[in-house]
């Protein structure tokens, strides 16, 4: 199977939400309307319309960007299509998928399927003739949707009976996760397809999530036919998954919306954490309630050593013992026969955040900005610079290479660059990656540390 990467320009608005009556609130999300009047959108729609037709007819998924990460989309109403996602990713079949909708009309039609059919009558009124709210969207979620949709928030809803969703979407659970992405490309693709799309991250199962089209191609080349390239993703980590069907409501997966933001919404003041930062694989036979809860995730090929923010020695950088251990290891990802001064050539990566200085205390010669002409990418896809220097042993001999990436001190920028940095160091053949952890109380830092703890081979607390 040949994989095509198709650029989709998004310089101009591809559409807008209708709010003709100016009601605001959830009414503003009623319908996504595609902007066909702008001639500059012709190139984008020329790429999206065939992709939408492909989604309706094919059982092979399509990769496309959202604001969080690249998704691997398939018609959520057809079993053959959804099974194509599991096959392409190598994903366990008991790991449920998140459904993506273009607007509230699509969501309400899905939820009312048991009474009127998935494509039955449209319902724009939320109250019956007695003024009682009879909207199929549970009232508890409405403050969240008014604030965070479209955006990186997934909510759990009861799966209607009969359900229009393929059973593979829910992995046998009575609920399903759904979100409305803020990416105009994603919204327009879903609207053109005319069906909700099941769309997990477009990576091979267990690998770091993709935040650029190149990452998707690295993992799924030959497994899918089409990657829509809309540039780098804005958020960089997946959506927050919440369950408001229980009391108190819970966060099942941390993501682009922080716990502090959730608690500022009416009815969500008491929301609590209901996830673990390490994999539960092998210890839990039940199907996970949301993606990312059970299985190993986000892991590069390299050995990852995570220094928690609470690690006292880690504030100064990598410990001498860890640095010596890394220098003594033969790279498993690079050329094992490569020699420098008669020694195997080793590669060590450093991902810095808020505490470490360049190289994090590892012995090396002067770090310098590396110009990788062979793999040159647009700036939007390589938002952070890679510095490199020679890795030294105790005698001062060069025995390998150090790659140093600083993600800065802003938490959202750290989240934005995390998966990119892990993939970039993997691409450069790092055998060991040292990562400076951050405090993870309530905001998006919780998502960063959740991903890092799941990716880590070893943790320094």
N, C-alpha and C positions, 0 to 999 in steps of 0.2 A: 504494500500500500504506500503510495507516495503522499507525503504531507506537504500541503501548500500553505505558505504564510501570506496572507492578503492584508496589505495596509488599509486601514479605514480612517481617513482624515476626519477629525472632529473639531475643526477650528470654529465652526459656527453651530449654534443650537440646532440639534436634530429634531427637537420637539418641545412641547411644554405640557404642563398639566392644565386641564380646563377648570376654571372656577368662574363660569360666566355670571353666576348670581352674586359673586363676591362674598360668599358665605364664610370663607376661611375654614379653619379647623380641618377635619378630615375631608370635608367637601372639596377641598383644593386638590385632593389626590384621586378624585373620582375617575378621571379618564386621562390617559397619556395620548396626546395628539401629535402625530408626526408632522414635521414642518417640511412640506413638499414645495412650498412657494419659493424657498431660497435656492437659487440656481447653484450656489456653491455646495449644496448638500447632495448634488447629483452623483458625485463620485462615491460618497459614503453609502448612499442608498443602493447604488449599483453593486456594491459589495455585500450589503446586508440583505437585500431581497433574495438573491440566490441562496444565501446561507439559511434564511428563514424557511425557504422551500425545502432545502436539504434536511432541516430539522424535522419538518412535517413528514417527510417521506422515507428518510434513511434511519437505519439502526446504528449508525456510527455517530458518536457525539461530535460537537463542534466546540472548540476552545474560543473564549471571548473574554475581554477584560471587564471587570467591575471595579468599583472604587477600592475594594479591599484587596483581592488577589484575582488572578485569572481563573475563570470557572470553566468546567467541562460540561457543556449543556446538552440536554436531550429532552425530548417531549416527555413530560412527567406523566402523561396519561397512557403511554404505550409501554408494555412490558419489554418488548424487544429492544426498544430504544434505550430504556433505562438499564437493561442488562449490558448494553454496549458500554456504558460508563464503567461498570464494575470490571468488565473485561479489559478495557483500555488501561485502567489504573492499576489493575491487580488488587482491587479493594475487597476486603472481607464482606460477604453478603449480608452480615447482620449489622453493618454500620450504616445507619439511615442517612438519607440525602436531604438537603435543604431545597425547597421549592422556591423559585423566583417568579414574581408576578410583575406586570407592567403598571397596574393601577388597581384601585379598589373594586372596580367593576369585575375584573378578572378574579380577584380573591372572593368576592361575594358570590359570584356564579359558581365557583368551585365549592364553597361551603354550603350552598343551597342545592347542590346536585341531587341530594336524596329526595328533595321535594319537586324540583322543577327541571333537573337535568343540567349538565355542566355548561351548556350554551343556551339556557332557557331565558326567561324574561329578565330584563334588567330591573334592578331595584335601586332607586336613588333616594327613597325616603327611609329614615331610620325609625320612624314612629308609626304606630297603627292609628286607626280612627279614634281611639280613646286617648291618644297622646302618650302611650306607653312605648318605651324603646324596645323594638323587636329586631334590632340589627343582629345579624348573625356573628358579627365581630364582638367578642366578649367586652363588656364595659371596662373591665380592669385594664385592658390593653390600650384603650383609646388615648389616655394621656401620653403614653410612650409613643404611639404612632404619630400623634400630632407634633411631637417634638423631634423624633428621630427618623421618621420615614419621609422621603426615601433616604436610606442610609444603612450603616453597618449594624443593624439590629435584626435578629431572627426571633420570632415568637412561636411558641408551641400552641397548636390548635387541635381540637378534636377532629379526627378523620371522619367525614360524613359517611352515612350508610344509605344506599350503596355509595362507594367512593369512586370518583372519576380518576383517582390517582392509581397508577400501577402499584401492585402490592410490594414490588421491590423498593419503592421509594421509602416506605415506612419501616421496612424490615420487620413486619409483623406487629408493630406497635399500634396502639389505638389513637395515637396523635401523629402530627407531622409538623415539621418546622417550615416556616415561610418568611421570606423577606422581600422588600421592594428596594432594589439597588438604586443608588443615586447616579450611577454612570448613565449618561444619555445614550451611549452606544448600546449598553445592555438593555435599557428600557425599550429602545427602538427595535432591537432584535426580537425581544419577547413579544412586542406588539405586532410586529410583522408576522411572526410565527403563529400568533393567535392562540397559543396554548401556554400554560405555565411550564417553565423549564426547571427540571432537576439539574442542579449544577454544583457539585463539589469542586474543590480546587483542582486545577488542571495539571496535576503532577502525578508521577508514579507514587503509589501508596507508600507511606512512611517517609518520603523525601520532603525537603523544605518546600513550602508553597511557592508558586511562581508569581512574580510581580512584574514580569516582562515577557513578551512573546518568545524571546530567545530561551527563557527557562522552560517554557512549555515544549519547545522543539527539542531541547536537550533530553527531556524525559520521554516524550511521546512520539518522537519521529518514527514513522512507519506504523504507528498504532491507530492514528486518526488521519483524516484526509484534509481537515481545514482548521487553520488557526487565524482568527481575526486579530490583527495587530493594531491596537488603539493606543500604543505607548505604555509608559509605566503606570502602575496603579498608585493612587493617591495615599491610601491609608497604610497598606503594607502588611496588615494582619487581618485574619478573617473576622466575621461579624460576631458580636456578642449574642449568645443564645440564652433566652430566658423562658421560664415556665411560670405563667401567671394563672394556671388552672388549679394550683395548689395554694395553701395558706400556711406559712407566709410564702410569697413568691420567691423563686430561686434563680440564680444564674447557673446554667449548666456548662457554659463555656465562656471564658472572658474574651473580649475582642475590642472592636473599635469604639464601643460605648462603655465608659467606666462605671463602676459600682456607685461612685459618688454622684454621677449624672442620673443614674436610675433612681437613686434615693431622693432626688429633688422633685420627682414626679408624684402627684397625688396617688395614693394606694400602693406606692412602692417604697415607702419610707423604711419598711422592715425587710426588704429583700436581703437574702442571705446567699452565701456561696454554697454550691452543691456539686463541686467538681474537685478532682484531685489533680495535682500537677505532674504526677508520674503515671505511667501506663498501668492499667489494671489487667492487662492481658495475662491470661493464665490463672488469675485469681477470681475472675468473675465470668460466669457462663451466661449471664443475662445479656440481652441486646442492649447496647448503649442508648440512652434516651436522646443523645445529640452527638453529632460528629466530634471526634477529638477526645471523647471521654474514656475510651477503653484501650485502644491500640496505640502502639508506638507511632509517633508522628514527628515530622519536621526535622528528620535526622540526615545530616550530610554523610558522605562516606567516611570522612575523617573522624578521629577520636576527638570528642568535644569535652573540654574541662571547664566547668562553670564555677566562677568565684561568686558566691552569694554576696549581697551588699552587707550582710551581717558578719562576713569573714574579716576579722581584724587585720591579719597579715595581707589579705588580698587588696586592701586599700592602697598599698604601695606598689602592687603589681604581682607578677607571677613569682611564686616562691623559688628559691634556688634549687630545691629538690625537684620541683616540677619542671623547671627549665632544663636541668641536667637529664631528667628522664626523657624529655622530648628530644634533646640533642642526641641521645643514645639510640633512639628508635630509628629503624629503617623505614622509609616511607612506603606505605602500602598502596598509594595511589599514583605515585610517579614512576619513574624508570628505576627499577631496583638495581639495575646494573650500572647506573651512572656513578662515576667516581670523582671525588675532589681530593687531591693530595693523598691518594691511596685509600680514602675512606668513602663509604657509601654516602650518597648525596641525600640530605634530609631537608624537609620543608616544614616550617612551623608558621601557623597563622595566629594573629592577635586581633581580636575585635574589642576596641576600646569604647567606653561610654563616658561615665562621669568622673572616674577616679584615676585611671591610669595615665602615665606619661607614655610617649612614643616607645614602642617595643616592650613596654610593660616590665622592664628590668631584665629582659633576656639579653645575653651578650651578643652583640652584632656590630658590624661596622656601620658607617653612616647610612641612615635611611634616606632614600631618594624616591621621588615620584617616578613611578614606572609608566612608560608609554608603551602600551601593548598594541602595536600596529596591526598585528595579525588578527586580533579580536576586537578591533576598534568598533565602538558602538556609539550611537547618539547619546549626548549628555543626559537626556531624559531617562535613558535606561541604565546609566552608570552614575547615580547621583552622588557617590562617594568615591574619594580617591584611594588608590592602593599605593602604599610606599613599600619599598623592598630594600633589604640589606643582607649582607653575608652573615650566616649563623656561625658563631665561634664556639669552639670547645674550651676546656679549662686552660689549655696551652696557648689559646689565641689563634689557633688554626681555623681557617674557614672550612666548615664541614657541611654546609648547607645554606639555606635561604630562609629569611624571615619576611613574611608579608604582614603589613600593619594597616588596619583599617580603623579610622575613627568615625563613629556614628554621631559624635557631638554630645551635648549635654541635655538637649531638649528631648523630652520623653517621646513626643509624637514623631520626631525625626528619627529617633532610635527605632521605634516601631516600624517606620517607613522603610528603613534600610536593613532590618534584621535578616530577612530571608535572602535578600540580595547578597549580603556579606557572606552568609554561610555558603551560598551557591558559588560565589566568586572564589572563595578560598578552596572549595572543592575542585573547581575548574582548574585552579593552579596547582593542584596536586598536593595540598597540605596534608600531612600525616596526623598532626595534632593541631587543634584550634583552641586557644585560650580565650575566654569571654569574661568581660567585666560585667557582673550583674548589677541591677539597680533595685532600689526600694520598690515594693509592689503592694502598696496599701489599697487604694481605691480606684485609681484612674487606669489609663491604657497600659501603664506599667505592669499591671497584673497579667495582661495578655502577653506582653513581652516575656515575662519570667515564666509563665505557663509554657510557652513554646520552647524556651531555652531549657527548662527542666526536663521536658519530654525529649529534647534533642541530645541532652548531655549524656556522655558515657560515664563521667565522674563529676561529683559536685564537692566543692570546698565550702563548708558552712562555718 
